[in-house]
Amino acid sequence: MASVASKTHSSWSFSLATPVETSALPSDAAVPSTQRLSAAGAGPSMLIVGDIVQDVNRSTADQFIIYNALFLSSYCLLFPENMEEASKVTDTPLALPPLLERRVRQRQPTIVTLKSKLKQSVTCSVPRLRSTLSGFFPVVRWLPKYRLREYVWGDVMSGMIVGIILVPQAIAYCLLAGVDPIYGLYTSFYANIIYFLMGTSRHVSVGIFSLMSLMVGQVVEREVFLAGFDLSEDSTPSPDIFNTTLGTNLTHGTIHTVELMGMQCKKECYAISVASAVTFLAGVYQIMMAVFRLGFVSVYLSAPMLDGFATGASFTILTVQAKYLLGLKIPRHQGFGTVVVTWINIFANIQKTNFCDVITSAICILVLVTGKELQERFKDRLKIPLPTELIVVAGATLASHFGDLNTNYGSSISGHIPTGFIPPQVPGFSLMSRVALDAFPLSVISFAFTVSLSEMFAKKNGYTVRPNQEMLAIGLCNVIPSFFHCFTTSAAMAKTMVKDSTGCHTQISSLITALVVLLVLLFFAPFFHALQKCVLACIIIVSLRGALRKFRDVPAKWRDSRNDAIVWVVAMSATALISVELGLLIGIVFSMGCIIFKTQKPKVSLLGQVSDTDLYEDLEEYKNLTPPNRAQIFRFHAPLYYANKESFLKSLYKAVGVEPFLELTRRRKAEKKAKEMSVKQAKASGGLVQRHLEFHTIVLDCSVISFIDSTGLGTLKGLVKEYKEIGVSVVLASCNTSVIDTLQKGQFFGKDDKDMSSLLFHTVHAAVLHANRVTAEEIKSEESIV
């Protein structure tokens, strides 16, 4: 006689083909293979009990469960009078331990944490002092380990080559900054010395940079104009200006002067005072950002935005320098639309072109471009870069001196460049309130370029840099030199690449570069007196080739990412057509707006199951997927927060095809209509009102939702409540821990998280299995009713 008994132990159900006595179950005996065990939680397959018992790999706990289950079933069959009592015991399921259990994290109170950090920060000891000083001056860490024989030749060669390239550029970029050439040499000298002591990058070349010079020049020209100086005059300082202190330039005749810090300043003095003031503030901002660890500000400067900004600024630089190529003496435009207005002024004064400058410019550009092209074509064969700029400067200076081009043809020249150093002077604090806003974009751009170049070359050469120390270093490269009549500095891409390609190993190369600049300052500076300004403009314009060539990359950017291409075009256009400062602001706001727009209109997907797996993917993107039975799986590809709440709801309603409010309204209308009909017809149509939906569960795949805010939490709560009213369950799957914490704090799972097990699942597949169980229960209920 075959009798069957079924009881539950926790989540297990057991089925026996024949009764088994308890005495037939010794610990080491084999259970007959005709006796079978079915585990509901393990799938539909049947397991042979004898094989399970004999399996040496099975744990003792599993064997214990099996023996108890067999014993219980046999006991119920052999002693039917005790079945009721046994049923009471076994009907109460024992909870299985959870598959995943969160760690308990005990957070200390905020006051305790602050006290601990404050105590650590004020604690002073010899090792801590040594560590702080070595962190502040990284040179004391790497200099004692310097490998003289291995590194010295590469560092000396790269330092000398960069110095030779730097000298003509330092003189040229002063045209952009609106100051005299000597100040560019000062800036290059001090910046290299300070970065040698404080920088963490081994390859970055810090000094004057065309973009920084342009932005400083915009501020200088504006303040000089507001001070009443004539921007169109060809002011060439006489030699005696630098024989005394900077602020003792007295008025002679009709020469305009301005009182600054108790001294009379002419145009040249006032211009460098403005430049020093804005440089001092930019450095202070950078030091403050380093102290408060605000280096994340540069994160908002995306690569496409920076490229577009640099290209637009390069076009502005080209426009500003174009007048020197033609020998036109027109003032720089103040305000918006510098590019457009400058070109209008150039064409309006084209009849005043100085043909000597035009011919000189054409020859210089031809030589410079040819040298650059040869350098790029034969860079693998050339061990050192061609000093094309130095050759052009030397040749043009000799031609201008012996041809007396300034006297004979009215060609603008650099003028007297003194030797030695001017006594230091405190930056003009009275000017700082007027340039405080201008200094902030300077500080951010300077830091962003420095850190990006540092990290790029550090990654290339296999070492690390400290961004916060880089910000501090570049900040002091601006603050300290501002007392020595310098303007804003930054890392320069071209010179850094030269250092890397010529064998640079450490910042000893910066020390060599500073020595080359020092030699020019002490001995060779006066020889550049006859150098034409158009030659300096040619050096600046040819150096922009790399940035201007990025126009050719726009089609490739469009193919790779239309969003990045649009950001590039907007940043470039705003910088070139409006102004450099507003171009930077517009570029940042627009690039961030694009990201916000992406989160407001994200991709949404309905998922289907890959056959015979627990994987679920987009039904529109992949073939051969099976939609789950009586369930919808919805994936939202963005965080859920206040800005995209409506987009989330609309996309969900559209994807599943049911909006709760409209469905409730439809049902109420149908019920009202049914009441007006006969009782028989109402009964016949009642089922149609309630049982028309093709699904009863919506699974929200939260694997792509990185966070939710309070608005998103309220949205999910409302969604669960609204769909529950129409008989649809909403469950969550694959939530990260931060989302789960937010849901728990907002009591999404009820008081004490009592509904957590029915609303939250670790995987989509687990949620689908839950939905299948609900489907099975519905079918069973319907069958029982029938």
VEXPAGU-273102 format. One record per residue (C-alpha): residue in one letter; z, x, y. Coordinates in steps of 0.5 Angstrom, whole numbers, plus 500, padded with zeros to 3 digits. Layout:
BEGIN
AZXY;...
END
This chain:
BEGIN
M500500500;A498503507;S502501512;V502504520;A507505525;S506507532;K511509537;T511513543;H515520545;S514522552;S506521553;W505522545;S503516540;F503517533;S499514527;L500515520;A496513514;T502513509;P509513509;V513519509;E520520507;T524525511;S526529505;A519531504;L519535511;P522541510;S521547515;D516551511;A513545507;A506543508;V504536510;P499533506;S492533510;T491525509;Q497524514;R494525521;L497525528;S493523534;A495525541;A493520547;G494526552;A490531548;G483527548;P480522542;S480528537;M484527531;L489533529;I491534522;V498535521;G498540516;D494544519;I498544526;V505545522;Q502551518;D499554525;V503560526;N501560533;R504554535;S510554538;T517552535;A517546541;D511543538;Q513543531;F519540533;I516534537;I511533531;Y517533526;N521528530;A515524531;L514524523;F521523522;L521517527;S515513524;S518514517;Y525512519;C522505522;L518504516;L524505511;F529502515;P526496519;E533493520;N533498525;M526498528;E529494534;E534499536;A529505535;S524501540;K529501545;V530508545;T523510544;D520506549;T523510555;P518515556;L521522557;A518525563;L514532562;P515538566;P509538572;L503542571;L504545578;E511546581;R512548589;R516554590;V522552594;R522556601;Q528556605;R526558612;Q532561617;P533557623;T529559629;I535562633;V537567627;T530569626;L530571634;K536574634;S534579628;K527581631;L531582638;K536586634;Q530590631;S527591637;V533594641;T535598636;C534606637;S534611632;V530618632;P525616627;R524609630;L523613637;R518618633;S514612630;T514609637;L511615641;S506617635;G504609635;F503610643;F499616643;P495617636;V493624638;V500626635;R498624628;W491626627;L491633631;P496637627;K492635621;Y485637625;R481641620;L478646625;R473649620;E470643618;Y470639624;V470643630;W462644630;G460637630;D465635635;V463640640;M456639639;S457631640;G461632646;M456637649;I450632648;V454626650;G456629656;I449631658;I447624657;L453622661;V452625667;P446622670;Q448615667;A454616671;I451617677;A446612676;Y451606674;C454607681;L448604684;L450598680;A457598682;G456599689;V459605690;D458613691;P455617685;I462621685;Y466615683;G462615677;L463622675;Y471621676;T471615672;S467618666;F472624666;Y479620667;A477615661;N475620656;I481624657;I486618657;Y482615651;F483622647;L490621648;M491614646;G485611642;T485610635;S477610634;R474617632;H467615634;V468611640;S465613647;V469610653;G466611660;I462607665;F458601662;S452598665;L455591664;M461593667;S458596673;L454590674;M460586674;V464590679;G458591683;Q458583684;V465583686;V464589691;E458587694;R461580696;E468583699;V464588703;F459583705;L466578707;A469584711;G463584715;F459590713;D451591713;L449590706;S442592708;E443599711;D442605708;S449608708;T449615706;P456619707;S456625711;P459631708;D465631712;I467624710;F470628704;N473634707;T479629709;T483624706;L479617704;G482613709;T481617715;N474615717;L474613724;T469609728;H463613731;G459608736;T457602732;I459604725;H464598723;T470600720;V476595717;E483597716;L486597709;M493599708;G494602715;M488606715;Q481605718;C475605712;K468605713;K463601708;E464607702;C471607703;Y472600703;A467599697;I471604692;S478600694;V475594692;A473597686;S479600684;A483594686;V479590681;T480595676;F487596676;L488588675;A483588669;G487594666;V494590667;Y491584664;Q489588658;I496591658;M499584658;M495582652;A497588648;V504587649;F504580648;R499581642;L493576645;G488580642;F485574639;V482572646;S476576644;V475572637;Y472566642;L467571644;S462570638;A456575636;P451570639;M454569645;L456576647;D448578645;G446572650;F451574655;A449582654;T441580655;G442575661;A446581664;S441586662;F435582666;T440581672;I441589672;L433590671;T432585677;V438588682;Q434595680;A427593681;K428594689;Y429601688;L423602684;L419599690;G423603695;L425596698;K431596703;I434589702;P441587701;R444584694;H444577694;Q451574694;G452567690;F449564685;G442565682;T441572684;V435573679;V431568682;V433569690;T432577689;W425576686;I423572692;N426577697;I422582693;F415579693;A417577701;N418584703;I412587698;Q408590704;K414594705;T413598699;N415605699;F409608695;C412615694;D418611690;V413607686;I409613684;T416617682;S418611678;A412610674;I412618672;C420617671;I419611666;L413614663;V417620661;L423616659;V420611655;T416617651;G422621650;K426615647;E420613643;L419620640;Q427620639;E426613635;R420616631;F423623629;K430621629;D431624622;R428630623;L431631630;K438634629;I440632636;P437627641;L433629646;P436630653;T431626657;E435623662;L437630664;I430633664;V428627668;V434628673;A433636674;G425635675;A426629680;T431633684;L427639684;A421635686;S425631692;H428638694;F422642695;G418636697;D423634702;L421627700;N427623704;T424626711;N417626709;Y416619706;G423616707;S425616700;S432614699;I436619696;S443620693;G446624699;H451629699;I456629692;P462633694;T465638689;G473637687;F477631687;I479626692;P487626693;P490620689;Q491613692;V495607691;P490601689;G489596695;F494591693;S492587699;L485586696;M488584689;S489576691;R482576692;V479579686;A485577681;L480572678;D474577678;A478582674;F480577668;P473576665;L472584666;S478585662;V476581656;I469583656;S471590656;F476589651;A471585646;F466591647;T471596645;V474593639;S468591636;L465598637;S471601634;E471596628;M464597627;F464605627;A471605623;K468601617;K462605617;N466611617;G471609612;Y477609616;T481603620;V483602627;R489598631;P486593635;N492592639;Q493599641;E485599643;M487594648;L493598650;A488604651;I483601654;G488598659;L491604661;C483607661;N483602667;V490602670;I491610671;P484612673;S484606679;F489611682;F484616682;H478612685;C475610679;F472603677;T472599670;T471602664;S469600657;A466603650;A459604651;M454603645;A449608646;K453614647;T457612641;M451612637;V449618639;K456621638;D456618631;S449621629;T451628632;G456629627;C462627631;H469627627;T475626632;Q476625639;I476632640;S469630642;S471626648;L475632651;I469636650;T465631654;A470631659;L470638660;V462637661;V463632667;L469637670;L464642670;V459638674;L465636679;L467643680;F460646681;F454642680;A455636684;P452638690;F445640687;F444632686;H444631693;A436630694;L436626687;Q432619689;K435613688;C429610684;V430615679;L437613678;A434606677;C429608672;I434611668;I438604668;I432600667;V430604661;S437604658;L436596657;R431597652;G435595647;A438589650;L431586652;R428587646;K433582643;F428577646;R424578640;D429576635;V430569637;P425566632;A429570627;K435567630;W432560630;R430561622;D437563620;S441559624;R439554630;N446553632;D446561634;A440561637;I441555642;V448559643;W444565645;V439562649;V444558653;A449564654;M443568656;S440563661;A446561664;T448569665;A441570668;L440564672;I447562675;S451568675;V454573670;E461570671;L459563670;G454565665;L460568661;L464562662;I459557660;G457561654;I464561651;V465553653;F458552649;S459556643;M466553642;G463546644;C458547638;I464548633;I467542635;F461538635;K460540628;T467538626;Q465531629;K459530625;P460534619;K457533612;V459528608;S458527600;L459522594;L460526588;G458525581;Q460529574;V456534571;S455532564;D461534559;T465538564;D470537569;L466539575;Y464534581;E458535586;D454532591;L449527588;E444528593;E444536593;Y444536585;K440533579;N443530573;L450528575;T453522573;P457517578;P464516575;N465509572;R468504577;A470509582;Q467513588;I468520590;F468522597;R468529600;F469530608;H466537610;A471538616;P478538618;L481531619;Y484530626;Y483526633;A476528635;N473526628;K477520626;E472515627;S466519624;F471520618;L472512617;K464511619;S461515614;L466513609;Y465506610;K457507610;A458512603;V462507599;G458501602;V465497603;E468496610;P475493609;F475489615;L468486614;E470485606;L476481608;T473477613;R467475608;R472473603;R476469607;K470465609;A468464602;E475462600;K474457606;K468454604;A470454597;K476449599;E471444602;M467444595;S470440589;V475443585;K470444580;Q466448584;A471452587;K474454580;A467456579;S466460585;G473463586;G471469581;L465471585;V469471591;Q474476588;R470480583;H464482586;L466490588;E463495583;F469500584;H476499584;T478506586;I476511592;V477518591;L478523597;D476530595;C480534600;S478541598;V474542604;I479539609;S483545612;F488541616;I490534618;D494532625;S498526626;T492522628;G488524621;L495522617;G495515621;T488514619;L489516612;K495511612;G491505615;L485507610;V490506604;K493500606;E486496608;Y483498602;K489496598;E488489601;I481488598;G484491591;V481498592;S486504591;V485510595;V487517592;L487524594;A485530590;S485538591;C489538597;N491545600;T499546601;S499545608;V495538608;I500536602;D506538607;T503534613;L503528608;Q510529606;K513530613;G509523615;Q512519609;F504518606;F507518599;G513513601;K520514601;D522520597;D515521595;K516516590;D508514590;M506521590;S504521582;S499515584;L496518590;L495525589;F492529584;H491537583;T483536581;V478531582;H477530575;A485528574;A484523579;V478520576;L481520569;H487516573;A481511575;N479511568;R486509566;V486503571;T479501568;A481501561;E487497563;E483492567;I479491561;K485490556;S487485561;E481481561;E481481554;S488478553;I486473558;V480471554;
END
